[in-house]
Amino acid sequence: MSYCCFGRSVVQRTRSTAPATGGIDEQLLRRVDHFSYNQLRSATDDFHSSNKIGRGGFGTVYKGIRKDGTEIAVKTLAAQSKQGAREFLTEINIISNVKHPNLVELIGCCIQGANRILVYEYVENKSLDKVLLDQRSTNIKLDWRKRSAICIGIARGLAFLHEELVPHIVHRDIKSSNILLDKDFNPKIGDFGLAKLFPDNITHISTRIAGTTGYLAPEYALGGQLTMKADVYSFGVLVLEIISGRSSSKTDWGGTGMLLLEWAWQLHEEGKLLELVDPELGEFPEEEVLRYMKVAFFCTQAAANRRPLMSQVIKMLGRNVRLNDKELMAPGFFQDGVASSSKKSIESSATSTSNQMSSVPVTITDVTSR
């Protein structure tokens, strides 16, 4: 097979010259372009440490430059990682044909010898966690206009995965480090290694628990029963991170070992919710910021069937809506193997899976025009 350098193949693939796939389904690999290891090594200056832009559980991400000057992100799989190999194939299978402005685009892959590498579009402003949690070192200031646009962009990406694609896709690892920001600070959801396809005719998937502490929906962390509402919960936590500039993975907020979500809810009950807002934010519209935080609470309700769909979330974040927050109940928390808050609601959610995929009742999030 012959390839144009860092671009689409211009010569038909032939069986005799196809690269060794190491037992990987060749039908799957036909969905993406292929790069040679030498091409990627040249693009990243032999995977030089100065080009390292990220590191995950299954490998390292490097910045690369094609010969035509186009920048790319090169995600290498850690050697001998059987679990990583599964995520590698999942990522190709899930997003090879998925295109959306708020999703990172997979360009191609490299399967050569023991090497397993994914090639993505390069996103200039790197991951949201680096910008959000370390604004002073990055010299990037996220004002409210940028932060609100980031929230809405992520919501649109998730709504596309959950409601427009067939089969639907549950990401399972929505968090700030998996949100990348382009040159205009538009968010792009990345890292689909844990994602699951979700057919229309089922209410839940029983699966191994995967994800990140602080973002896990309690009913998923307790019973391993996955629905799209697990992503909605993670999104709610992420909104609080974006507004507060604080990490949800830490457990010392409020001075009593609380998760960020717990602390936020306590401030809400005390009528002090604006104290959560990032001091680096500067001036902001108080009413709008409060609405975003209340949307986060709706997304993190203890019972999965009380959380909105992502298409509803987009409307709830809009300027011309009013939330029926009188029906708002305490969020559900999961920490150190224990679920807290409304335990009854969590257990009810876990045993009533037929309702988990339903639209949230209008009495919970009554979205009405002003």
N, C-alpha and C positions, 0 to 999 in steps of 0.2 A: 504494500500500500504506500502511496505517496501523499505527503501533506504539504500544504503551504505553511510557512513558518508562523506559528501562533495564530492560525486562522482556520477557516473551514477547509475540509478536504476538497481538493479540486479534481482528484482522480478517483475513479470508482474503487471501492475496497475489493480486494481479491483474497480468497481464502488462503492461498499459498503464502501471502506476504503479510497477513494480519498479525498484529502483535499478540504475544502470549497473554492469555487472560487469566491464567491461574485458576481455572475452573469457574470463573465468573460467567454468568449468563451473557452470551454474545448479543442476544436480542436486546438486553438492557443497555449494553455499551453502545449500540448503534444510535442511541438517543442523543449522545453528546460527542463533541469533537475530541480528538486524541492528541496529546502532546508527548514528545519523547522526553526521557529523563534529561538528556543533554540540553534540550531546548529550555527546560525549566531551570536547570542548573546555571545556564548562561544568563537567563533572565534575572535570576536572583543573586548573581555574583557568587555562584557556588554556595547558595544558601547562607550567605554571610550574616553574622549576628547583627550587623548594623541595619539589615533589612528586615529583621524580625519585628512584626507588628502585633503579634498576639500568640497566646498559648492556651490550649484547651486540654480537656482530659485525654484526648486521643492523638495529640500531635501539636505541631507548631505552624503558624501562619506567617508567610514572608511576603514582602512587597517585591514585585518583579516588573520588569520593563521589556516589552516585546521589541523586536527589531524595528518596528514601525513607530516606536515611541509610546505606544499604548501601555498604560499601567494595568497590572493585574494583581490579584491576591492569590497566593499559592499555599494551599493547606496540605501539609504533609501528614501522613498517618504514622504514628509511632510504630516502630518495628516490633514484630511479634505480638501485636495487640489483636487478639481474637475478637474481643468486644469491639474494638475500634474498626475492625474489618466489617462487622455487621453494620455499624453506623455509616461506614463508607458507602456500602451498597444501598442502604436506606436513603441516604442523601441523594444519590444518583436517581434512584427509583422515584422518590417523592417530587423532586423539583426540576428534573431534566426538561420537562415541557411546560413548566409553570412560569408565567411572566406577569409581573405586576409592578407598578412604580414603587411600592413599599415592601418588595421582597428582593433580597440579593439574588442576582442572576448567576446561575452556574454556567460557565463557559465551556468547560471540558474537564478531562481527567488524564492521568498517566498511570498505566498499569504495565510495568516493565520490571521483570525480575521480582524482587521482593518489594518494590516501590509501589505505593498506593497514594496518589496525590490528586486533589481536587483543585480546579482552577476557577476562580470567581472574578467577577468585575471588581475593580479596586474602588473602594469607597473612601473619599479623601479625609474626612474628619474622624475616621476610626470609630471606636465603639462608644456608646452613650455613657457607659460607666466611667471611662477615662475622662471624658469631657465634664460629666456631671459632678463626679466626686473629687476631681482634681483640677478645678477651673483655674486656680492660680498658676499652676505649673504649665498648663496648656495655653494660657493666655486667651482662652475662649470664654466669652461671657454669654450665658444663655439667659436672655431676657424673657419676659412672659410670652411675648409673641412667638418666639422660637419654641418655648416649652409647650405651649398649647398646640402649636402645629405638629410637634413631635408626637404628642398624645393622640391627636386625631389621625395622623398618618399611620401609627401603629394599629389603631383601631380599624382603619380601612384595610390594612394588610390582613389582619385576623378575620375580619368579616368576609374577605375574599376567600381565604382558606376554608372557613367554616361553612359558608352559605352559598358561594358561587361555584366553587369547584365540585366536580363529581368524579370519583368519590371525594367527600370532604376530607380535610386534613386537620388533625390535631397536632400542634407543634410540640407540646409537652415540656418545653424549656424556655418559656418567655421570661427574659430577665435583661437587665441593662447591658450586660456584656455581649448579648446576642442581638442587640440593636445597633446598627451601623448608621453613621450620619454622612451624607454626601456633602459636596462643596456648598450647597445651599441649606444644609442642615435638615434635609428631608430624611426621615427615618426609613431604614430598610431592615426587615427581619431576616436574620441569618441563622446558620447552624441548624439544619434539619436532621441531624443525626439521630435524634430521639423521636422524630415525628411518626405518627401513625395515620394510615388511611382509614377513613371512617365511612363505611357504606351507609346509605340512606335508610335501610330497613332494620337497623339495630339501635338499641337504646344506649348500650355501653359496651366497652371492651374490658375484659379482665386481663390485666397485664402486669408485668413486673413494675415496681415503682421506680421511676426515674425522674430526675429534675434537680432543683437546687433549694436548699434550706431557706426558708423565709418566703418562698414563692409557691410552695406546695398547697393545693387545696386539701382541706382536712379529710374529706370523704375519699379522695384519691389516695392520700398518704396512709389512711387507716385500712382501706379495703382493696386498694389496687383496681377499683372500678373506674375506668377512664371515660369521661365524656368531654365534649367541647367546653363545658362549663369549667373545667380545670384550667384551660387557657384564659378564660374570662377572669377567674380568681387571680391568676398571675398578673394579668394586665392591671387589675385594680391595685395590687401591691406596687407595680411599676409606676403607676400614676402618682402614688404617694412619694416614691423615690424622686421622681422628676420635679415635684413641687417642693420637697423638703431638702433636696441635695444630700440626702443621707442614705446609707446602705441598709437594705432590708435584712441582710445576712447577719448583722450585728444584733446582739441581744442585750444591750445595756442602755437602751433609750429610756428616758424618763427616770433614770437612776434606780430602777427596781428590776433590772434584768428583763425588760420587756422588748418584744419585737417591735419594729417600726409600726406595724399595723395596730398592735395593742396600744401603743403609746398614742397613736393618732386617735383611736376611738376614745381613750380616756380624756384627751384634750377636747374632743367633740362633746362628751358628756358634761365636761366642766365649762363649756362655752368658751373655750380658749383655742379653738382649732387653728386660728391664724398664727398661733405661736409655732406651728409646724413649718411654716413657710421658710425657705432658704434665705438667710440674711443677705446672700449674694445676689438675690433676685432684683433688689432695688424697688422701684415703684411698680405696683401691680393693681389690677382691678379686683378689689376685695370680693365683691359678689360673684364674679366669674371664677375666681380661684376657689372659693368655698363650694361652688357648684361642682367643680372638678373633683374636689376631695369627697363630696357626698356621692358622686358617681362611683368613685373608688370603693366606697363602703357598700354600695349596691352590688358591685362586682364581686365583693369578698363576703357576701352573706354566707352564714354557716351552712344553710341548706342549698344545695346546688340548684334546685328548681326555683329558687327565689332570685337567682342572678339573671340579668338580662342577656339577650343575644347581642353579639357585637354590632349588628346593624342597629339595634336599639341604642347601644352605647353611643354610637356616632350621633344619633339624634339628641341624646341626653347631653352630649357635650356642646351641642349647638347653642347659639346665642339666644334664640327666641323660644326657649322652653322653660318650664317650671317643674321642678321635681316634687313629688309627693313624699317628702322625706319624713313625714309623721309616721309612716309605716316602716321606716328603717329599723332593722334589728341589729344586734351586735354581730360583728363579723366572726367567722370561725378561725381559730388559730391551731397550728400544729407545730409543736416544738419538743425535741428530745423524746420522741415516741409517744407523746401525749397530746390529745386534742383537747382544747379548752373552749371557753365561751359557751355558746348554746349547744351543749352536747346532745340534747334531745333532737334538735334540728338536724345535727350532723348525722345521727343514727337514722332518723327518718329519711334523710336524703339517700343514705347508702342502701336502705332497704326498699325504696320506692323509685327504682331506676326508670320505670316507665314514664315518670314525670320529669326526669332530669333533662331531657332534650327539648322540653316544651318551652314555649315563650313565657317569660316571667309575667305573672298576673298584673293587670293594669293597676290594681290597687297598690302594688308595691312600688312601681315606678311609673306613676301617672304622668306621662309626658304631654303637657298641654301648652298651647300657644299663650304668650303673655297678653 
